[in-house]
């Protein structure tokens, strides 16, 4: 009998549970480990969900016609010509990514660093994953030159890489790969006959799309790119679990769609019908939804950039944050000091020190595929907008959310923690002769 698959809980979800346990024990912990967006559900979404509550029957495996049409329109407005027949929906983009790995088959290449579940999903599918570093300041997309080298070497060793996962914009770094890098990735994928699986769930959270556009690989390699997205990040409905995938057109895309729908039929049958109805409304992008996403984007930008200033002031290296609610500061310049003053030698030890001594919960880079020795941290600012719906709505509406008491308190707490982290320890007092 085969051994059970040994996959541990997602690092972000495990961190959430650990922080919840600390709070139940009476400790005050600032939660910056999870990427959940701490904002209320838009009233229009609530209304559509309530209206659709009587929909209790199975629907089409690929999703309702209304949802698939709305998702196709969503992608067309972003420059990707899409038909409803190319769209498959599922209970979140996360299961769709997993199903895509099953549908494509073979081994997979992932960026380093990368979101915590890519490597774990490859393990669950039972295939190898090969990590390829990203270019500096361009997280989420493997260096195209190193991609070629890695795939060529893997195939020479008898392995079978068939796909590469990219993230645009990136989690964990909050950065965006440049269009030329994405173009070169598409060329490499075509030369190597790789399917590109492009996780674009953060594409609506780019601060300045004119200055730092997030260009999909589907713009350069449309015949071999699967695009996934969902409403978890732009509209803060992670608990509703709804996602959509855009399959390539042509014969190869049709074959992929058939396999993906087959996987879906055996795992989730069809997404929840009431949630699909609400999602169709959201993907149609009426004015009120566009305004809510824009307000969320502005809020993420202001708070994330203010938090970034705290880390750079402490001496951490941090590329400019251009999207999402994530920071990826590197404390390598402070390695000697951290070892001497706090006995910290790894990212995990640094994260542990911050939560135990300062009530600041973050994740180490090792959770995202980096070496244990790395002193990078993934910091998420998306839960700092308030504990109540009233506070969160105030943060969304505020011209200056940094002036709100609860947001300012969170920034101050992190600032004080970092100041203590980099402070030189006091010299022991000199002993006087008796």
C-alpha positions in Angstrom: 0.0 0.0 0.0 1.5 3.4 -0.9 2.4 5.8 1.9 0.0 8.7 2.5 1.0 12.1 0.9 3.0 14.1 3.4 1.9 17.7 2.7 1.8 20.1 5.6 -0.8 22.8 6.1 -0.4 25.9 4.0 2.1 28.3 5.8 -0.3 31.2 5.6 -3.2 29.4 7.0 -1.1 27.8 9.7 0.2 31.2 10.7 -3.4 32.5 10.9 -4.3 29.7 13.3 -1.2 30.2 15.4 -2.0 33.9 15.7 -5.6 33.1 16.6 -4.3 30.7 19.4 -2.0 33.5 20.7 -4.9 35.9 20.8 -7.2 33.4 22.6 -4.4 33.0 25.2 -4.6 36.8 25.8 -1.7 37.9 23.7 -2.0 40.9 21.4 -0.7 40.0 17.9 -0.6 42.2 14.8 -1.6 39.8 12.0 0.6 40.3 8.9 1.2 36.7 8.0 -2.0 36.0 6.0 -2.9 37.5 2.6 -6.6 37.7 3.5 -8.0 41.1 2.6 -9.7 42.6 5.7 -12.5 44.6 4.0 -16.3 44.2 4.0 -18.2 42.4 1.3 -19.6 44.9 -1.2 -23.4 45.5 -0.7 -24.1 44.6 -4.3 -22.4 41.3 -4.0 -24.4 40.5 -0.8 -27.7 41.3 -2.5 -26.9 39.1 -5.5 -25.9 36.2 -3.2 -29.1 36.5 -1.2 -31.3 36.7 -4.4 -29.6 33.5 -5.7 -30.0 31.6 -2.5 -32.8 29.4 -3.9 -30.4 28.0 -6.6 -29.8 24.6 -5.1 -29.3 22.4 -8.0 -26.1 21.3 -9.8 -25.2 23.5 -12.7 -22.7 23.0 -15.6 -19.3 21.7 -14.5 -17.5 24.6 -16.3 -19.8 27.1 -14.6 -23.0 28.9 -15.5 -23.4 30.6 -18.9 -23.8 34.0 -17.2 -20.6 33.6 -15.2 -18.6 32.4 -18.1 -19.9 35.2 -20.3 -19.1 37.8 -17.6 -15.5 36.4 -17.1 -15.0 36.5 -20.9 -15.9 40.1 -20.9 -13.7 40.8 -18.0 -10.7 39.4 -19.9 -11.7 41.2 -23.2 -11.6 44.5 -21.4 -8.0 43.7 -20.4 -6.9 43.0 -24.0 -7.3 39.2 -24.1 -9.9 38.2 -26.7 -11.9 35.5 -24.9 -15.1 33.5 -25.6 -17.3 32.0 -22.9 -16.3 28.6 -24.2 -12.7 29.2 -23.1 -13.8 29.8 -19.5 -13.9 27.2 -16.7 -14.9 28.2 -13.2 -14.2 26.5 -9.9 -14.4 26.9 -6.1 -11.5 29.3 -6.0 -8.5 29.9 -8.2 -6.5 27.6 -5.9 -8.4 24.4 -6.9 -8.3 25.5 -10.6 -4.5 25.7 -10.4 -4.4 22.2 -8.9 -6.7 20.9 -11.6 -4.6 22.6 -14.3 -1.5 20.7 -13.1 -3.5 17.5 -13.4 -4.8 18.4 -16.8 -1.4 19.4 -18.2 0.5 16.5 -16.6 4.2 16.2 -16.2 6.6 18.1 -14.0 6.3 21.8 -13.3 8.7 24.8 -13.0 7.9 27.4 -10.4 9.5 30.8 -9.5 11.7 31.2 -6.5 10.4 32.7 -4.3 6.8 31.7 -5.0 3.4 31.4 -3.3 3.3 28.7 -0.7 1.0 26.3 -2.5 2.6 25.8 -5.9 5.2 23.4 -4.7 2.8 21.7 -2.3 0.3 21.2 -5.1 3.0 19.6 -7.3 3.7 17.2 -4.4 0.0 16.3 -4.2 -0.2 15.7 -7.9 2.8 13.5 -7.5 5.2 15.3 -9.9 8.5 17.1 -9.4 8.8 20.8 -9.2 11.9 22.7 -10.3 12.5 26.2 -8.7 14.0 28.9 -10.9 15.0 32.3 -9.4 13.3 35.4 -10.5 15.1 38.6 -11.7 15.8 41.3 -9.1 12.7 43.4 -8.5 10.6 41.2 -10.8 9.0 38.6 -8.7 6.6 35.9 -10.0 8.3 35.1 -13.3 11.3 32.7 -13.5 14.3 34.2 -15.2 13.7 33.1 -18.9 17.4 32.2 -19.5 17.6 30.1 -16.3 14.2 28.5 -17.3 15.8 27.3 -20.5 18.8 25.9 -18.6 16.7 24.2 -15.9 14.2 22.6 -18.3 17.0 21.4 -20.7 19.0 19.9 -17.8 15.8 18.3 -16.3 14.9 16.6 -19.5 18.5 15.4 -20.0 18.2 13.8 -16.6 15.0 11.9 -17.6 12.4 14.2 -16.1 9.4 15.6 -17.8 8.7 19.3 -17.2 5.6 20.4 -19.2 4.5 23.6 -17.5 5.7 26.7 -15.8 3.7 28.7 -13.2 4.0 32.5 -13.1 2.3 35.1 -10.8 1.4 38.5 -12.1 1.6 40.6 -9.9 3.6 38.6 -7.5 2.9 37.1 -4.1 5.2 37.2 -2.0 7.2 40.2 -3.2 4.5 42.7 -4.3 6.4 43.4 -7.5 5.6 42.9 -11.2 7.8 41.3 -13.9 8.5 43.7 -16.7 6.7 43.2 -20.1 9.9 42.3 -21.8 10.6 39.6 -19.2 7.2 38.2 -19.8 7.7 38.3 -23.5 11.0 36.4 -23.2 9.2 33.9 -20.9 6.6 33.3 -23.7 9.4 32.8 -26.2 11.1 30.3 -24.0 7.8 28.4 -23.3 7.2 28.1 -27.0 10.8 26.9 -27.7 10.5 24.4 -24.8 6.9 23.4 -25.5 5.8 24.4 -22.0 2.3 25.3 -20.9 2.3 28.6 -19.0 -0.1 28.7 -16.0 -0.5 32.4 -15.1 -1.9 33.2 -11.7 -3.3 36.7 -12.1 -5.5 37.0 -9.1 -3.7 40.3 -8.1 -4.0 41.9 -11.5 -6.6 44.5 -10.3 -4.3 45.6 -7.5 -1.6 47.3 -9.6 -1.1 50.8 -8.2 -0.1 52.6 -11.4 -0.8 50.4 -14.4 0.6 52.9 -16.8 4.0 53.0 -15.1 4.2 49.3 -14.1 1.8 47.3 -16.2 1.2 43.6 -15.4 1.1 42.1 -18.9 -0.2 38.6 -19.1 1.9 35.8 -20.8 -1.3 35.2 -22.8 -0.5 38.4 -24.7 2.7 36.8 -26.0 2.0 33.1 -26.0 -1.8 32.9 -26.3 -1.8 29.3 -27.7 -0.2 27.9 -24.6 -1.2 30.1 -21.6 -3.8 29.3 -19.0 -4.8 32.3 -17.0 -6.5 32.0 -13.6 -8.1 34.7 -11.4 -10.8 35.2 -8.8 -12.5 37.7 -6.5 -10.7 36.8 -3.3 -8.2 39.7 -3.5 -9.9 42.6 -5.4 -13.2 42.2 -3.7 -12.2 40.5 -0.4 -14.5 37.5 -0.6 -12.0 34.7 0.2 -14.6 32.8 2.1 -16.9 32.6 -0.9 -14.4 30.5 -2.9 -14.9 31.3 -6.6 -12.4 31.5 -9.4 -12.2 31.3 -13.2 -9.7 30.0 -15.7 -9.2 31.2 -19.2 -8.0 28.4 -21.5 -6.1 28.9 -24.8 -8.1 28.8 -28.0 -7.4 26.4 -30.8 -7.1 22.6 -30.7 -4.5 22.5 -27.8 -6.8 24.7 -25.7 -9.8 22.7 -26.4 -8.0 19.5 -25.4 -6.8 21.2 -22.2 -10.3 22.4 -21.5 -11.7 18.9 -21.9 -9.2 17.5 -19.4 -9.7 20.3 -17.0 -13.5 19.9 -17.0 -13.0 16.2 -16.5 -10.9 16.8 -13.4 -13.5 19.3 -12.1 -16.3 16.9 -12.6 -14.6 14.3 -10.4 -13.6 16.8 -7.7 -16.1 19.6 -7.2 -18.9 18.8 -9.7 -19.8 22.5 -10.1 -19.1 25.7 -8.1 -21.8 26.9 -5.7 -24.6 28.3 -7.8 -25.5 31.3 -5.6 -21.8 32.4 -5.5 -21.6 32.0 -9.3 -24.5 34.4 -9.6 -22.8 37.0 -7.4 -19.5 36.5 -9.2 -21.2 37.1 -12.6 -22.4 40.5 -11.3 -18.8 41.3 -10.1 -17.1 40.2 -13.4 -19.5 42.3 -15.4 -17.8 45.2 -13.5 -20.7 47.7 -12.9 -19.6 51.1 -11.9 -20.1 50.4 -8.1 -17.8 47.4 -8.3 -15.1 49.3 -10.3 -15.3 52.1 -7.7 -14.9 49.6 -4.8 -11.9 47.9 -6.4 -10.3 51.3 -7.0 -10.8 52.4 -3.4 -9.3 49.1 -2.2 -6.3 49.6 -4.4 -5.7 53.1 -3.1 -5.9 51.8 0.5 -3.5 49.0 -0.2 -1.0 51.4 -1.8 -1.0 53.9 1.0 -0.7 51.5 3.8 1.8 49.1 2.1 4.1 52.0 1.1 3.9 53.5 4.6 4.8 50.1 6.1 7.7 49.8 3.5 9.1 53.1 4.9 9.4 51.5 8.3 11.4 48.6 7.0 13.7 50.6 4.8 14.3 53.0 7.7 15.5 50.0 9.8 18.0 49.1 7.1 16.2 46.3 5.3 16.5 46.0 1.5 13.1 46.4 -0.2 12.4 46.8 -3.9 9.7 49.4 -4.6 6.2 48.0 -4.0 4.1 48.4 -7.1 1.1 46.2 -6.4 -0.8 44.1 -3.9 -0.6 44.4 -0.1 2.7 42.5 0.3 6.3 43.5 1.2 9.3 41.3 1.0 12.1 43.0 3.1 15.5 41.5 3.2 17.5 41.9 6.5 20.7 40.5 5.0 22.6 43.9 5.7 21.7 43.4 9.4 22.8 39.7 9.6 25.8 40.2 11.9 23.8 42.5 14.2 20.9 40.2 14.4 23.1 37.3 15.3 25.0 39.2 17.9 22.1 41.1 19.5 19.3 38.6 19.3 20.8 35.2 18.3 18.9 35.3 15.0 20.4 33.5 12.1 17.5 32.5 9.9 14.2 34.0 8.6 12.2 31.6 10.8 14.1 32.8 13.9 13.6 36.4 12.9 9.8 35.9 12.4 9.7 34.1 15.8 11.5 36.9 17.5 9.1 39.5 16.1 6.0 37.6 17.2 7.3 36.6 20.6 8.9 39.9 21.6 6.8 42.4 19.7 3.5 40.8 18.8 4.2 41.2 15.1 3.2 38.1 13.0 5.0 37.7 9.7 6.2 34.8 7.6 9.8 33.8 6.7 11.1 33.5 3.2 11.6 29.7 3.7 7.8 29.4 3.5 8.1 30.6 -0.1 10.8 28.2 -1.2 13.9 30.2 -0.2 16.8 28.7 1.8 16.4 28.6 5.6 19.3 30.9 5.9 17.5 33.7 4.0 16.6 36.7 6.2 13.7 37.8 4.0 10.2 38.1 5.4 6.8 38.3 3.7 4.8 41.1 5.3 1.1 41.5 4.5 -0.7 44.8 5.3 -4.2 43.6 4.3 -5.5 43.0 7.8 -4.6 46.4 9.3 -7.7 48.3 8.1 -9.7 47.7 11.3 -11.3 45.0 13.4 -14.9 46.0 12.7 -16.8 46.6 9.5 -17.3 50.2 10.6 -13.5 50.7 10.8 -12.9 49.0 7.5 -15.4 51.1 5.7 -13.9 54.2 7.2 -10.4 53.1 6.0 -11.8 52.6 2.5 -13.4 56.1 2.4 -10.6 58.0 4.1 -8.6 60.4 2.1 -5.7 59.7 4.4 -6.1 56.3 6.0 -2.8 56.7 7.8 -4.4 59.3 10.0 -6.9 56.8 11.4 -6.1 55.7 15.0 -6.0 52.0 14.3 -4.0 52.2 11.2 -1.5 54.5 12.7 -1.2 52.3 15.8 -0.3 49.3 13.6 2.3 51.2 11.8 3.7 52.6 15.1 3.9 49.1 16.6 5.9 47.8 13.7 8.1 50.9 13.7 8.9 50.3 17.4 9.6 46.6 16.9 12.0 47.3 14.1 13.7 50.1 16.1 14.3 47.7 18.9 15.4 45.0 16.5 18.2 47.2 15.1 19.2 48.9 18.3 22.6 48.0 19.6 22.4 46.2 23.0 23.4 48.3 26.0 26.9 47.6 27.2 27.1 46.0 30.6 27.7 48.4 33.5 31.3 48.6 34.7 31.8 47.0 38.1 33.4 49.2 40.8 35.9 47.9 43.3 34.6 47.1 46.7 
